[in-house]
Amino acid sequence: MGKFPPHTKWDIFCSVIDNYGDIGVCWRLARQLAHEQNQCVRLWVDDLYSFQKLCPVINPQLTEQTIAAIEIRQWHKQWQSIEPADIVIEAFACNIPTAYQQAMQTANKAILWLNLEYLTYEKWSIDFHALPSPQTNQLNKYFFFTGLEETGSVIRESHLLEQAEHFQNNPHLQQQFLSQLGVTKQPDHYLMLLFSYANHGLAEWLDTLQKSDKPYQLLIPQTPLLNNLADYLNIDRSLLIAGYQYQQDALSIQIIPFVTQQDFDKLLWCTDYNLIRGEDSFVRAQYAGKPMLWHIYPQQENAHLTKLQAFLDYYLTDLSAEAQQATIDWWFAWNNQQNLTDSWLNYQQHLPQLEKQAINWAKKQKTVTDLITKLAKLYKNWLS
């Protein structure tokens, strides 16, 4: 792993949009910088109440607090003058305050200004990664793309894969963790995590699972998908709280509580299959070494489907042609919210091959340069 000069100062700006993805990435990045790189990190967040869902010890009433050696600041619209850091990250084009930019311009030091881009596995990002973008205030902003190893890669803590392997080789640890969520893994059931955006095709798929010869146990956190589940069960949405259970024929469903990032990793490690939304959760699912589906955030003009296919081109290379096509069909069926039955029935026939491929993919990540190392190399080159 690459190293930064010790005690380098960072300001990370995060605007919480929805679904916790933006703050999830920023909080994970801040922790790794502080804990593994001995960096001085100040994290600016405009919505501490949403942040508290990921980190329960956050006090949203405080404008300043230090948690896990990271200084957390409320990002107010009424900006107070402050000395800028050595490295400034504008997460996902959140537009840092004009007054802060002016302070960067007049500072008596060189400041690296980065825009941390959304995840993409599209090849065009290679040509644009880390290029400077001259601003009207005479500063340069560098665009840091994430996803491909040829760009900024993705976050991976130094011992993450070893921790996952240890946890997955210890059934007692897994059951102990699941019991904290009120979950008992049913014998011979295929345990699935369903952490998805809303999907109008859910009822069709659940009917298919219910009629299956193989029993399925679904764990569903508190997400907008529960509106679709309430419609399927013909019950009031307010009843779908943590602990709620449903069982019919081959299908068992349990609602589980929202968990911290560390516990979310463990949840991914416990299951047989992970159906995941967003970006941060999707990257963590890759490290779990389990078959998965990515419910990608919908964009206008179906731009998200191009991104989805770009990852599949990258991910499926070691599979048979039949398994590749079955995976493509299933992923696109879920994201298009249609034809879930036929695509799932075909896809599940390839699960033994997909299970081996997922394990190999996770192991392969050990050889991939991680995001922090990419950042360190960029900063070193920028300083020289």
Secondary structure by P-SEA (a helix, b strand, c coil): ccccccbbbbbbbbbbcccaaaaaaaaaaaaaaaaccccbbbbbbccaaaaaaacccccccccccccccbbbbcccccccbbbbccbbbbcccccccaaaaaaaaaccbbbbbbbccccccccccccccbbbbbccccbbbbbbbccccccbbbbbccaaaaaaaaaaacaaaaaaaaaaaccccccccbbbbbccccccaaaaaaaaaaaccbbbbbbbccccaaaaaaaaaccccccccccbbbbcccbbbbbbccccaaaaaaaaaacccccccccaaaaaaaaccccccccccccccaaaaaaaaaaaaaccccccaaaaaaaaaaaaaaaaccaaaaaaaaaaaaaaaaaaaaaaaaaaccccccaaaaaaaaaaaaac
